[in-house]
């Protein structure tokens, strides 16, 4: 939500969208039974205007993870139909054109029932189109060739069966909706077809995030037609008895499960990552360093320990594969990283430096990372205690598992 003390630089287009008008159209969709907890929450989130800290409007992103037969297709189609009255161009995007047919059929039936249909084109293959009386056009798109998604800037987009599509397709759609400050609903199940980008995106949106977006789960029992008894429906309970807890959560509750072999399966972003951390002058700063050598990584974290929280307030990271984070180039040597760290204003607040014990070993042709740090600190006149201690693997794992336990009193 925008802080009331920040003046809006420009009015968000969604500020003109009235919930009563949206609901007017939703109520006229044949066979659409809404649950206020699940359906209405998604509809309202998709019309909630967002602004950044400067008061500028941002596009709206909602990621919806649905269980099997949860009715997410009908929900997405119903929202798009209900937005036709204030839109000119709307897209339904699937990996293939066939992936869009169910949503398009729902919209077509609603348009016919309400007398708002002007024309439609539904070829056996290729893009389909619905035209409303007010001139709004809904077109199906295929992200199999995501370059075809750059033809125009839509007022709203449904990205359906998102797990089948690529991360590049999502990024392209996000850029397209940004041009008109419009909305993007990304929906799908948690099956991993093209990597883990969809469950990872869902997880990252559970807390503060750069998109200022929100992710939701749409469980199977949200479908009142097929599961009239809700969470206690006998059909659903019979399925639950045959699956593991994690399989049931992912396939029928719309909740991601950790990938097989993950070291800390209890980690959940929405539980363990609270918010964006900022420097607090009341607490000292620790410097955590994991030095790297080819083909490895080099990471540096400025951290403050506040109660049971470890707050990362600045980070530098480089990887020998060419990627980097923290506005630094990739494949740096120890001396380069030391200079970057010592140039950060936070270095004057650091009271302890903890580094991997392997930093005392030579890194190829370079001198040990520990030695490079000692020289850099000495040359800068900075005195910081350095700690590097051998920890058994089992002890380190146990310590991390303990830190991931949630305090039942303070959460």
N, C-alpha and C positions, 0 to 999 in steps of 0.2 A: 504494500500500500504506500502511496505517496505521503510523505510527511506533510502535514498541513502548513508547516512553516515555509515550505518551498513553493514558490509561485510557479504555476504551470506556464511554460514557455509557449505551448501550442495545445489546443484542445484535442484530445484523443478522439478519433472517429467513433469509437465505441461508446463515448459519452452520450451520443445521440440515440443509442439503442435502449429502448424501454423494455423492462422485463414483462410488463403487462401485454405489450404488443407481441413479444416473442411467444408468450404463453398462449395468446390468442390463436396463433397458427399451430402451436403444438397440440392444442386441444382438438383441432380439426383433422388430425392425422388418423385415418382409420386403423384401429387395432393397436394404437400406441398407448400402453398403460405405463404411466410414470410412477417411479418410486421417489418421493421427496429426498430421501437420503442419498440415493445413488444417481438417478437421472437428473434431477433438478440441480444437484451440486455441480455436475459437469456443465450443464447449460449455463448456469450463472457464472461459472469460472471463465467460460469462453467469451462472455460479454463484459467481463470486468476490465476496465481500462487500466493500463500500467504505465508508470512514468519512472524515468531514472532519477538519480539524485539531483540532476540539473533541471528537472521539471519537463524533460522532453518525452513525448509519447513513445512507447515501445510496442512492437508487435506482440500478439498474445499466443503463447504456446501452452498447450495442455497435452500431456502424454497419458494415455489411458491403456492400462494393461488389463485385458479381460480374460475371464475363465472361458472354458469351452461352452458354447451355446448360452452365453450370458446376455446376448442381445445388443452387443456393442455396435454391430452394423446398423441395426434399426435406430439406435440412439444417434449415431453420427449422421445418418441420412436425415433423421427428423430435425436435427439442428440445422443442417444445411438448407432443408426446405423452409424452415421457419425464418431463415435469414434472407430468403430470396427477395423479400419486399424492400430491403435496403441495400441490395447488391447489384452489381452489373456483371461481374465475371466470377464464377466459382469453379473449383477443380475438385475432381475425385481422382486420386493417384494411387495406382497399384503397380506391382512389378510388371504385370501384364494387364491388358485391357479387360480380360475375363475376370480379374480380381475385383473389378469395380462394379460388376453387373448387379450384385445383390443390392448395394446401396442405391444404385441408379434406379432399380426397379421399385424400391420403397418410395423414392422421391417421385417417380412417375405416377405411382398409384395415388400418392397424396395430392399431386397436382391435378389429376383427373377428378378426384373426389371433391376438391374445393373449387373447381372451375377456373383454376389459374393457369392451365396449360395452353400455350399458343401453338407449339409445334415440337416435334421430336424426331430424332434420327437415330435408329438403333441397328446398325449394320451387323452382320454375322461376325465380322472381325474389324479391328481398327477402332478409332475413337467414336464414342457415342455423344449425343447432345440433346439437352432439353432446353426449350426456350419458354419463358413465362410471358404472361400478358404484359408485364411491366418492362419487358426487354431483357431481364436477367437471363444469362446463359450459363448452364452447367455443362461442363465438358469432362469426359474421362481422359486420363493420361496414363501413359506407361513410362515407368522410370527405368525400364530395361536399357533405354538410351536416354540418360538424364539430360542430355543437351537439348532434347525436345521440350524441356520444362522452362526454357528461357524466352518463350515467345511473347509473354505479356505478364502483367502483374495482377494477380487475382485478389478479390476482396475476402476470400476465405478458401481454405484447402482442407480436404480430408485425405490423410495419408493412411490407407487401409492395408491390413496385413503387413505392418511395418517390418516385422522380423524377416520377411522374405526379401525386403528391399535393402539397399546398401546405405551405409552411413553418408556416402557422397550424395545420394538422392535426398536424404533428409536435409543436409546442409544446403543443397540447391533450393529446396522448397522454403527453408527458413529465410534465405536471402530474398526469394520472390515475395513472400508476405511482408518482409521488412519495407519494401518499396511503398506500399500503401498502408503501412501500419495496420495490417489486417490480422486474421486469426488462422492458426494451424492446429488441427487436432490430429495427433499421431496415435493410432490405435493398433492393437494386435495382441497376440498371445506371446508367451515367453519362450516358445520354441526357438532354438538357435539355428537359423538357416544361413545367415550371412554374418557370422561373428556375434559378439555379445554387445554390440553397440546399443540395441534397443533396451535390454534389461539394465545395462550400465547407465544409459540416459535416464531411464525411469528412476533408478536409485539416486543419481546425482541431483534430481529435481525434488527430492524429499526434503531438502533443507535449502538454505540460502544458495543461490546459484546465479551465474552471469546472465542467464536468460530471463531472470525474474519470473520463472515459469513454475508450474505445479504439475505433479504426477499423481494419478489416482488409480485405485484398483476397482475393477468391476467384476465382482464374483459371479459365479454361475447362478447362484440362488437369487441374484438380482432380477432374473427373468421370471416374472410372476406367472407367465403362461405355462411354461414347461415345469416350473418348480413352485407350485402354489404354496407349499408349506415352508418356503424359505430355507434357512440354514438347516432346519430339521427335516427336510423333505426326504422320504424313505429312499427314493432313487439315488439321491446324492449321498446319503449315509451308506448305502450299499457299495457305491464306488469307493468311498473313503476307506472302507474296511479292507479293500484290496490293494491300496497304495501306501507307500511310505508317506510320512508327514510332509516331507519336502516336495515329493512329486505331486501330492494333492494340492499343496499351497501354490505351486507354479501353474498347474494345469486348470485348476478350478477356482482358485481364489485370486489369481492375477498378481501373485507375489513372487518375485524372483528368488531362486535358490542359488547358493554359491556354486561355482563350477566344481566339477569333480577334481579332487586333489588339492584344493585350496588349503593353505596352512592354517588360517584362522577363520573357519566357517561361521563363527558367531558374529563376525563383524558386519554391522549394518550402518550404512551412511546416515540414515535418518535417526539412528540411535546414538552413534558415536561421534558424528560430526555435527556440532551444535549450530555454529554460525561463523560468519567471517570474523576472524580475530584481528584486533588492532593493538598497537603498542600501549601498554599501561605503565606509566612512569612509577607506579607504586611497587613494581616487581622487577627483579634483576632479569637480565637476558642471558640465556645459555646458547652456545653455538654447538650444533651437532653436525659432524662432518663424516661422510662416507667417501673417502677418496677413491678414484678409479684409475684404471689404466686400460689400454686397448686390449680386447674389445669390451670395455666395461663402462660404468657410469661414474659420475662424480656429482655428489649432491651435498648441498649445504643448507641447513635450516637454522634460522634464528627463532628461538623458542622461549616462551615464558611459562613457568609452572605456576598455576593459580589453583590452589586447592587440589582437587583430583584431576584437574584439566591440564593437558599439554597444549598450549596455544602456539601454533606456527604463525608468526607474524611477518616472515619474509623467507623466501626460498630462492636458491640458485641451483640449476640442474643442467648438466650437459651429458650427452650420450654420444658414443663414437659412431653411431649409425647416422649421425647428421641432424638429429633432433635436439632441441634445447628448450629451456624454459627459464624465465627470469631475465629476458632481454640480453642474453649472451650468446655468442656463437658456439658451434659445436666443436668437439675434439680439441679442447684446450689442454695445455700441460699444467703441471702443478703450480708453477710460478704465476701463470695467468690467473688461475682460480684464486690464489692467495691475494693477488693484487685487487681482484674484484671484491673479495670479501672485506679486505681492509679499507676499501673505498666506501663501503656502505656506512652511513651515519650511525647505524645501530651498533657498530663495533665498539663505540665508546661506552655503551651500556652493558657490554658482555662481562660477566664475572667468572665464567667457567667455559672451557672448551672441551668437548668430549669427541673423541675420534676413534675410528676403527683401529684395532691394534695392528692390523696389517699395514697401517700407514708407516710403520717403522721399517718396512721392507722396501727394497728398490723396485721402482715401477719401470722396468725396461731400461732405457738409457737415461731416464730421469733419476734425480736423487729422491730419497724417500719423501713422501708427502709430509710426514711429521717434521722432517728437517727443513723443508721449504716453508712450513708455517712458522717454525721457530725463528728462522732468518727474517721472514717478513715482519713478524711482530717486533723483533729486536731493532730492525732498521726503522720501524715506525715509532719506536719508543713506547709501544703498548705492552703492558704487562698483564697477561692473562694465564692462569694456571691451565695446563694441558693434562687431560686424563685419557689414558688408553689402557684398558684392562682386559685380559682374556676372560671370556665368559663361555662356559660350556653350552653347547647347542640346546640341550634339554632345559638348562636353567633359563636361557633366554626365551625359549618358547613358553615355559611356565609363567615367567614374569609378564609376558605380553598377554597371555590368556587371562591372568589375574587383573591386568589393567583394563581389559575389555569387559569385565563384569560391571554391570550397572548398579550404582548405589541405590538400594530400594527406597531410601529416605529422600535423597536430593535429586535422584534420577540422573 
